[in-house]
Amino acid sequence: MKFKFEKLNIWQKAMDFGEEMHSVAQSFPKSEIYNLSSQILRAGDSIALNIAEGSIFQSKKEFHKFLGYSIRSLAEVVTCLHKAKRRNYLNEETFIKHEAEAFHLMNMMIAFKKTID
């Protein structure tokens, strides 16, 4: 038996992306444990969590609201990636890879959100 959200491609991709951000955060210096590491971990996990939470509502309006939270969390992760790159915690290649994945996930979420109007 599966929950409805487990079948959603955006939830599956968000789960994978959150795990990637976990790995990224672990590579940051210990001095960032309560700052940038914590922020990227929470925002990265929040993407999938909000998709799951929103999917339980019968109301399209509520699901839209939670998809919006997921999209904002993804934007927060991208900002954390930029911060990490500026602080030289990520090289250019790693940054570009994760930013591209984030961009793809963002487009998937926006497209999905339009389908439930």
C-alpha positions as CSV (number, residue, x, y, z in Angstrom):
1,M,0.0,0.0,0.0
2,K,1.3,3.4,-0.9
3,F,0.3,6.9,0.1
4,K,-0.8,9.1,-2.8
5,F,2.2,11.4,-2.6
6,E,4.6,8.5,-2.9
7,K,3.4,8.0,-6.5
8,L,4.2,11.7,-7.4
9,N,7.3,12.2,-9.5
10,I,7.9,15.6,-7.9
11,W,7.9,14.0,-4.4
12,Q,10.3,11.3,-5.6
13,K,12.7,13.8,-7.1
14,A,12.4,16.1,-4.1
15,M,13.3,13.1,-1.8
16,D,16.4,12.5,-3.9
17,F,17.3,16.1,-4.0
18,G,17.0,16.4,-0.3
19,E,19.4,13.5,0.2
20,E,21.9,15.2,-2.2
21,M,21.6,18.4,-0.1
22,H,22.3,16.3,3.0
23,S,25.6,15.1,1.4
24,V,26.4,18.7,0.3
25,A,25.8,20.0,3.9
26,Q,28.1,17.3,5.3
27,S,31.0,18.7,3.2
28,F,30.7,22.2,4.7
29,P,33.1,23.2,7.5
30,K,32.1,22.5,11.1
31,S,31.8,26.2,11.7
32,E,28.7,26.2,9.5
33,I,26.9,23.4,11.5
34,Y,24.4,25.9,13.1
35,N,24.2,28.2,10.1
36,L,24.4,27.3,6.4
37,S,24.5,23.5,7.0
38,S,21.4,23.6,9.1
39,Q,19.6,25.9,6.7
40,I,20.2,23.8,3.6
41,L,19.3,20.6,5.4
42,R,16.0,22.0,6.7
43,A,15.1,23.7,3.4
44,G,16.1,20.6,1.4
45,D,13.9,18.3,3.5
46,S,11.1,20.8,3.5
47,I,10.6,20.4,-0.2
48,A,9.4,16.8,-0.1
49,L,7.7,17.3,3.3
50,N,5.4,20.0,2.0
51,I,4.5,18.1,-1.1
52,A,3.5,15.2,1.1
53,E,1.6,17.3,3.5
54,G,-0.2,19.2,0.8
55,S,-1.3,16.1,-1.0
56,I,-3.5,14.9,1.9
57,F,-5.9,17.8,1.5
58,Q,-9.0,17.4,-0.5
59,S,-8.9,21.1,-1.4
60,K,-6.9,22.1,-4.4
61,K,-6.4,25.5,-2.8
62,E,-4.6,23.8,0.2
63,F,-2.5,21.7,-2.1
64,H,-1.5,24.8,-4.0
65,K,-0.5,26.5,-0.8
66,F,1.8,23.6,0.2
67,L,3.3,23.3,-3.3
68,G,4.1,27.0,-2.9
69,Y,5.9,26.3,0.3
70,S,7.9,23.6,-1.5
71,I,8.8,26.0,-4.3
72,R,10.0,28.6,-1.8
73,S,12.0,26.0,0.1
74,L,13.7,25.0,-3.2
75,A,14.6,28.7,-3.8
76,E,16.0,28.8,-0.3
77,V,18.2,25.8,-1.1
78,V,19.5,27.5,-4.3
79,T,20.4,30.6,-2.3
80,C,22.3,28.3,0.2
81,L,24.1,26.8,-2.8
82,H,25.1,30.3,-3.9
83,K,26.3,31.1,-0.4
84,A,28.3,27.9,-0.3
85,K,29.9,28.7,-3.7
86,R,30.8,32.2,-2.6
87,R,32.4,30.8,0.6
88,N,34.4,28.3,-1.5
89,Y,32.6,25.3,0.0
90,L,31.5,24.1,-3.4
91,N,33.5,24.1,-6.6
92,E,31.9,25.5,-9.8
93,E,31.2,22.1,-11.3
94,T,29.3,20.8,-8.2
95,F,27.4,24.1,-7.9
96,I,26.3,24.0,-11.6
97,K,25.2,20.3,-11.2
98,H,23.0,21.0,-8.1
99,E,21.7,24.3,-9.5
100,A,20.6,22.5,-12.7
101,E,18.9,19.8,-10.7
102,A,17.1,22.5,-8.6
103,F,16.0,24.3,-11.8
104,H,14.6,21.1,-13.2
105,L,12.7,20.3,-10.0
106,M,11.4,23.8,-9.8
107,N,10.0,23.5,-13.4
108,M,8.5,20.1,-12.6
109,M,6.7,21.5,-9.5
110,I,5.5,24.6,-11.3
111,A,4.1,22.5,-14.1
112,F,2.5,20.1,-11.7
113,K,0.9,23.0,-9.8
114,K,-0.7,24.1,-13.0
115,T,-2.2,20.7,-13.6
116,I,-4.2,20.8,-10.4
117,D,-6.0,24.1,-11.1
